[in-house]
Amino acid sequence: MNFLRQQVAVKDLLELELKQRLLLADHCISDLDHTDVNGSPAEDLAKQRIGVSSTSLGNLRYANWAFWTGLEFLSAYHCEDRETAMEKAKEQCFSAYDSAFLRTSKVDNCRLELKREVQQELTELVNKRDIAKSLFPGVKEFYQALPAQKMYLSRNLQPIVEAYAGFLGFTGVKSEVKLKRAVLEHLLLHNRSMKRLIFRIDGVAEDEMINTAKFYQRQKWSQVEDVLVLKRSLSLQDDFKTADVLIGSNDYGLVDIIDGK
């Protein structure tokens, strides 16, 4: 592992090569929780009990959800593949919270709408001041320096993802995504301009998506030429099985590399 900057580690990339790949990329596809945001807006919903007061027997149902969530995480913690199990537990627990507290009983195109009260609470939760405070240092500067088109591909709720995308000047948003691999494959097959890609991730939840992008890169008939994976790792101790670059607690090192400082 080599350190190009204090918070930028690579396995076998030279700084000039990394700079060129960052500047030549045409699309950057990012995760939100724990990648751009120092924490998780989804977890904040549960901590602040969003939607609970507008739910029949909300406090009782919240206590029941919290109890089973605790058991899910305890079980995941003792699994052999702890990281994968914890990611699965997070997804299942948030899905249960979403169904129990955030949605109405009205069906729109086979999807339950967010409650009006929840939409109002989310608007207050993702104001510009709080968005700015929640980002890792240097994230906004990184996106401003990066010429590529930016897109969020996130499991998080649409109002939250769109608020962050708007604040950071993104050109695209895919929210409430259940299968990132399938969404990415659709994008690659229907957007021939996606040739040189950057992925910003934080864990194993995106491994299938990354493997799909690299599969397309290996195919002669595919337009994908380059796949660069930037992984948020606060400890900077992760391996490079799926990542090309590890970034620590801030993005200023990446910004300096792009700017040539």
C-alpha positions as CSV (number, residue, x, y, z in Angstrom):
1,M,0.0,0.0,0.0
2,N,1.3,3.4,-1.0
3,F,0.2,6.8,0.3
4,L,-0.1,9.5,-2.3
5,R,-1.5,11.9,0.3
6,Q,-2.1,11.6,4.0
7,Q,-5.7,10.3,3.3
8,V,-5.2,8.7,-0.1
9,A,-3.8,5.2,-0.4
10,V,-3.3,3.1,-3.5
11,K,-1.9,-0.3,-4.3
12,D,-0.1,0.2,-7.6
13,L,-1.2,3.5,-9.0
14,L,1.1,6.4,-9.7
15,E,-0.2,9.9,-8.8
16,L,-0.2,11.1,-12.4
17,E,-2.1,8.0,-13.6
18,L,-4.7,8.5,-10.9
19,K,-5.1,12.2,-11.8
20,Q,-5.6,11.3,-15.5
21,R,-8.2,8.7,-14.7
22,L,-10.1,11.2,-12.5
23,L,-10.0,13.9,-15.1
24,L,-10.9,11.7,-18.0
25,A,-13.8,9.9,-16.4
26,D,-17.2,10.7,-17.9
27,H,-19.4,9.4,-15.1
28,C,-19.0,9.2,-11.3
29,I,-21.5,6.9,-9.6
30,S,-21.6,7.4,-5.8
31,D,-23.1,5.9,-2.7
32,L,-24.4,8.2,0.0
33,D,-24.4,6.6,3.4
34,H,-20.9,6.4,5.0
35,T,-19.3,7.4,1.6
36,D,-20.2,11.1,1.1
37,V,-22.0,11.4,4.4
38,N,-20.2,10.9,7.7
39,G,-23.0,8.6,9.0
40,S,-26.3,7.5,7.5
41,P,-29.4,9.6,6.8
42,A,-31.4,6.3,6.9
43,E,-30.1,5.6,10.4
44,D,-30.9,9.1,11.4
45,L,-34.5,8.6,10.5
46,A,-34.9,5.9,13.0
47,K,-32.9,7.7,15.7
48,Q,-35.2,10.7,15.3
49,R,-38.3,8.5,15.1
50,I,-39.4,10.0,11.8
51,G,-43.0,8.8,11.1
52,V,-43.6,7.2,14.4
53,S,-45.9,9.9,15.7
54,S,-48.1,9.6,12.6
55,T,-48.5,5.8,13.0
56,S,-51.2,4.1,14.9
57,L,-49.7,2.6,18.1
58,G,-46.5,4.2,16.9
59,N,-44.5,4.1,20.2
60,L,-45.4,0.4,20.8
61,R,-44.5,-0.6,17.2
62,Y,-41.3,1.4,17.4
63,A,-40.3,-0.5,20.6
64,N,-41.0,-3.8,18.9
65,W,-39.0,-2.7,15.8
66,A,-36.1,-1.6,18.0
67,F,-36.1,-4.9,19.9
68,W,-36.0,-7.1,16.7
69,T,-33.4,-4.7,15.2
70,G,-31.1,-5.3,18.2
71,L,-31.4,-9.1,17.7
72,E,-30.7,-8.8,14.0
73,F,-27.5,-6.9,14.6
74,L,-26.4,-9.2,17.4
75,S,-26.8,-12.2,15.2
76,A,-25.0,-10.5,12.3
77,Y,-22.1,-9.4,14.6
78,H,-21.4,-13.1,15.3
79,C,-21.4,-14.3,11.7
80,E,-18.2,-15.4,10.1
81,D,-18.5,-12.8,7.3
82,R,-19.4,-10.0,9.7
83,E,-19.3,-7.1,7.2
84,T,-21.7,-8.8,4.7
85,A,-24.0,-9.9,7.5
86,M,-24.1,-6.4,9.0
87,E,-24.9,-4.8,5.6
88,K,-27.7,-7.3,5.1
89,A,-29.1,-6.6,8.6
90,K,-29.0,-2.8,8.0
91,E,-30.9,-3.2,4.8
92,Q,-33.6,-5.5,6.3
93,C,-34.0,-3.4,9.4
94,F,-34.4,-0.1,7.4
95,S,-36.9,-1.9,5.1
96,A,-39.0,-2.9,8.1
97,Y,-38.8,0.7,9.5
98,D,-39.8,2.1,6.1
99,S,-42.9,-0.2,5.8
100,A,-44.0,0.3,9.4
101,F,-43.6,4.1,9.8
102,L,-43.0,5.9,6.6
103,R,-45.5,4.8,4.0
104,T,-49.3,5.4,3.4
105,S,-51.8,2.7,2.6
106,K,-52.4,4.2,-0.9
107,V,-50.8,2.4,-3.8
108,D,-49.2,4.3,-6.7
109,N,-47.8,2.2,-9.5
110,C,-47.3,-0.8,-7.1
111,R,-45.4,1.4,-4.6
112,L,-46.5,2.9,-1.3
113,E,-46.2,6.6,-1.1
114,L,-44.4,8.4,1.7
115,K,-46.8,9.9,4.2
116,R,-47.3,13.7,3.9
117,E,-46.1,14.1,7.5
118,V,-43.0,12.1,6.7
119,Q,-42.3,14.3,3.7
120,Q,-42.5,17.4,5.8
121,E,-40.2,15.9,8.4
122,L,-37.7,14.9,5.8
123,T,-37.7,18.4,4.3
124,E,-36.7,19.7,7.7
125,L,-34.1,17.0,8.2
126,V,-32.2,17.7,4.9
127,N,-31.9,21.4,4.9
128,K,-28.7,22.9,3.3
129,R,-27.1,23.7,6.6
130,D,-27.5,20.1,8.0
131,I,-26.4,18.6,4.6
132,A,-23.2,20.6,4.7
133,K,-22.5,19.6,8.3
134,S,-23.1,15.9,7.5
135,L,-20.6,15.6,4.6
136,F,-17.1,14.3,5.0
137,P,-14.6,17.2,4.7
138,G,-13.7,17.9,1.1
139,V,-16.6,16.1,-0.5
140,K,-18.2,19.1,-2.1
141,E,-14.7,20.4,-3.2
142,F,-14.0,17.0,-4.8
143,Y,-17.2,17.0,-6.8
144,Q,-16.6,20.6,-7.9
145,A,-13.1,19.7,-9.1
146,L,-14.3,16.5,-10.9
147,P,-15.4,17.1,-14.6
148,A,-17.4,13.9,-14.8
149,Q,-21.2,13.8,-14.6
150,K,-22.2,12.8,-11.1
151,M,-25.0,10.3,-10.2
152,Y,-26.2,8.9,-6.9
153,L,-27.2,5.2,-6.8
154,S,-28.6,4.8,-3.4
155,R,-31.0,2.7,-1.3
156,N,-32.0,5.8,0.6
157,L,-35.3,7.6,0.3
158,Q,-35.9,9.8,-2.7
159,P,-36.3,13.2,-0.9
160,I,-33.0,12.6,1.0
161,V,-31.0,11.6,-2.0
162,E,-32.4,14.3,-4.2
163,A,-31.6,16.9,-1.5
164,Y,-27.9,15.8,-1.4
165,A,-27.7,15.6,-5.2
166,G,-29.0,19.1,-5.6
167,F,-26.7,20.5,-3.0
168,L,-23.7,18.9,-4.7
169,G,-24.7,19.7,-8.2
170,F,-25.3,16.1,-9.4
171,T,-26.8,15.5,-12.8
172,G,-28.6,12.2,-12.0
173,V,-30.3,10.4,-9.1
174,K,-31.4,6.8,-8.6
175,S,-32.9,6.4,-5.2
176,E,-34.6,3.6,-3.2
177,V,-32.6,1.1,-5.3
178,K,-33.0,-2.5,-4.2
179,L,-30.6,-4.1,-6.7
180,K,-27.8,-1.8,-7.6
181,R,-26.2,-4.3,-10.0
182,A,-29.4,-4.5,-12.1
183,V,-29.8,-0.7,-12.2
184,L,-26.2,-0.3,-13.3
185,E,-26.5,-2.9,-15.9
186,H,-29.5,-1.1,-17.4
187,L,-27.6,2.1,-17.4
188,L,-24.6,0.6,-19.2
189,L,-26.8,-1.0,-21.8
190,H,-28.8,2.1,-22.6
191,N,-26.2,4.8,-22.2
192,R,-23.3,4.5,-24.7
193,S,-21.5,7.5,-23.2
194,M,-20.7,5.6,-20.0
195,K,-17.1,4.6,-21.0
196,R,-14.8,5.7,-18.2
197,L,-16.4,5.2,-14.8
198,I,-15.7,6.2,-11.2
199,F,-17.4,4.5,-8.3
200,R,-17.4,5.9,-4.8
201,I,-18.3,3.2,-2.2
202,D,-17.8,2.3,1.4
203,G,-18.3,-1.4,1.8
204,V,-19.3,-4.8,0.5
205,A,-22.9,-3.7,-0.4
206,E,-21.6,-2.5,-3.8
207,D,-19.3,-5.5,-4.6
208,E,-21.8,-7.0,-7.1
209,M,-22.2,-3.7,-8.9
210,I,-18.4,-3.2,-9.1
211,N,-18.0,-6.8,-10.4
212,T,-20.6,-6.1,-13.0
213,A,-18.9,-3.0,-14.2
214,K,-15.5,-4.8,-14.5
215,F,-17.2,-7.7,-16.3
216,Y,-18.4,-5.2,-19.0
217,Q,-15.0,-3.7,-19.1
218,R,-13.5,-7.0,-20.1
219,Q,-16.0,-7.6,-23.0
220,K,-14.8,-6.4,-26.4
221,W,-18.4,-5.5,-27.4
222,S,-18.9,-3.2,-24.4
223,Q,-18.2,0.5,-24.5
224,V,-16.7,0.4,-20.9
225,E,-13.0,1.3,-21.0
226,D,-12.1,2.1,-17.5
227,V,-13.5,1.4,-14.0
228,L,-11.9,3.3,-11.1
229,V,-13.2,2.5,-7.6
230,L,-12.7,4.9,-4.7
231,K,-13.5,3.3,-1.3
232,R,-14.1,5.2,1.9
233,S,-12.1,3.6,4.6
234,L,-11.6,5.6,7.8
235,S,-9.0,3.2,9.0
236,L,-7.2,3.0,5.6
237,Q,-6.8,-0.7,6.4
238,D,-9.1,-2.3,3.8
239,D,-7.7,-4.6,1.0
240,F,-7.8,-3.8,-2.7
241,K,-9.9,-6.7,-3.9
242,T,-12.5,-4.3,-5.3
243,A,-11.0,-0.9,-4.6
244,D,-8.3,1.0,-6.5
245,V,-8.0,3.9,-4.1
246,L,-8.8,4.1,-0.3
247,I,-9.8,7.5,1.0
248,G,-9.8,8.3,4.7
249,S,-11.6,10.9,6.7
250,N,-11.5,13.6,4.1
251,D,-11.3,14.2,0.3
252,Y,-8.8,17.1,0.3
253,G,-6.0,14.7,-0.9
254,L,-8.0,13.8,-3.9
255,V,-8.8,17.4,-4.6
256,D,-5.1,18.3,-4.4
257,I,-4.3,15.4,-6.9
258,I,-6.9,16.7,-9.4
259,D,-5.6,20.3,-9.0
260,G,-2.0,19.2,-9.2
261,K,-1.0,20.6,-5.8
